[in-house]
Amino acid sequence: MGNRKVYAGFWDYAGALRFLKINVNELLSGERIMAEFYNKQLEDNLLAMKREVEERDRRALKLEYWLGFSAVLSGSVLILLASFLVMPFWLRMVLSAFALMMIFTGKLYRSWH
């Protein structure tokens, strides 16, 4: 059933494109493309989409870096607090375990993505 929905959406677009007498490239660019400029416009649209994907990937990588870095930094601060503040032993162990979990999760997240 899930596949039917995907194909139904595709066929809806295909029918609309035939009705409007345009192609997918014209739909994406938002303008009519003359036959002699079709290949140039297609190439421009593909390059623009590629740039958008690269920019999105660059932003995602930067976000992953800062999330991993902040997790490691926060975990390190918690380890220092657990080491130097006066507190019950069980609380020190819970705080240390939580800090180590943050550090390893941050490192794993950075290395996994």
C-alpha positions in Angstrom: 0.0 0.0 0.0 2.8 2.4 0.8 4.2 2.1 -2.7 0.8 2.9 -4.3 0.8 6.2 -2.5 4.3 7.1 -3.9 3.4 6.1 -7.4 0.0 7.8 -7.2 1.8 11.0 -6.3 4.1 10.6 -9.2 1.3 9.9 -11.6 -0.6 12.9 -10.3 2.4 15.1 -11.1 2.9 13.4 -14.5 -0.8 14.1 -15.4 -0.5 17.7 -14.2 2.7 18.2 -16.3 0.9 16.8 -19.4 -2.1 19.0 -18.8 0.1 22.1 -18.4 2.2 21.0 -21.4 5.4 21.5 -19.4 8.2 19.2 -18.3 9.8 18.6 -14.9 12.6 21.0 -15.6 10.2 23.8 -16.3 8.2 23.0 -13.2 11.4 23.1 -11.0 12.7 26.3 -12.6 9.3 28.1 -12.6 9.6 29.3 -16.2 9.1 28.2 -19.8 12.3 26.9 -21.4 12.8 27.3 -25.1 14.0 24.2 -26.9 17.4 25.7 -27.9 18.1 26.6 -24.3 16.8 23.4 -22.7 20.1 21.7 -22.1 21.7 24.9 -20.7 18.8 25.4 -18.4 18.8 21.8 -17.3 22.5 22.0 -16.5 22.0 25.2 -14.6 19.1 23.7 -12.6 21.2 20.6 -11.8 24.2 22.7 -10.7 21.9 24.9 -8.5 20.4 21.8 -6.8 23.9 20.3 -6.3 25.0 23.6 -4.6 22.0 23.5 -2.4 22.7 19.9 -1.3 26.4 20.7 -0.7 25.5 23.7 1.4 23.0 21.7 3.4 25.6 19.0 4.0 28.1 21.6 5.0 25.7 23.1 7.6 24.8 19.6 8.9 28.5 18.7 9.3 29.1 22.0 11.2 26.1 21.3 13.4 27.3 17.7 14.1 30.8 19.0 15.0 29.4 21.5 17.5 27.0 19.0 19.0 29.8 16.5 19.5 32.2 19.2 20.8 29.7 20.6 23.3 28.9 17.0 24.6 32.5 16.3 25.2 33.1 19.7 26.8 30.0 19.4 29.0 31.0 15.9 30.1 34.5 17.1 30.9 33.2 19.9 33.1 30.9 17.4 34.9 33.9 15.1 35.5 35.9 18.0 37.0 32.9 19.0 39.2 32.5 15.4 40.4 36.2 15.2 41.1 36.7 18.4 43.1 33.3 19.2 44.8 32.5 17.7 48.2 29.5 15.3 47.7 28.3 11.9 48.7 30.1 9.0 46.9 26.9 7.7 45.2 26.3 11.2 43.7 29.9 11.4 42.5 29.5 8.0 40.8 26.2 9.0 39.2 27.6 12.3 38.0 30.7 10.6 36.6 28.7 7.9 34.8 26.4 10.6 33.3 29.5 12.6 32.2 31.2 9.6 30.6 28.0 8.7 28.8 27.8 12.3 27.4 31.5 12.2 26.3 31.2 8.8 24.6 27.9 9.6 23.0 29.3 12.9 21.7 32.5 11.1 20.3 30.4 8.3 18.8 28.0 10.7 17.2 30.8 12.7 15.7 32.6 9.7 14.4 29.5 7.9 13.2 28.2 10.8 11.1 
